[in-house]
């Protein structure tokens, strides 16, 4: 088997091969780029609400879009950066640009009471549940 075919066979038969290769592809990028592409977050479902904390380093409030549709919370942003086009002897652009989208299931969400805040590079979204989706304790007589 040729070397190229063996590599292709590894790709299909070993699922970690693809994941490792994609990780290696982004290994030369600045740390902030990989953190934004990962969209690291904490997502909790409590009795009365959902709480989401999503890392968004370097993303401005007006670049973030939060949408609710069919019990799906979707957070996205897109950022472009203008590069200086003057005559320069040396340039090095490391700050990232691109887009990101991530969705979460929020069953029973009360869309009228959703709140969001951005502080120190962390977006916090609180999605209250409608009253009839909250658990109720039944007292025994």
Secondary structure, DSSP 4 states (H G I P E B T S, - for coil): --HHHHHHHHHHH-HHHHHHHHHHHTTTS-HHHHHHHHT-EEEEE-SSEEEEEEE-TT--GGGEEEEEETTEEEEEEEE--PPP-S--S-----S--EEEEEEEE-TTB-GGG-EEEEETTEEEEEEEBPGGGS--PPPP-
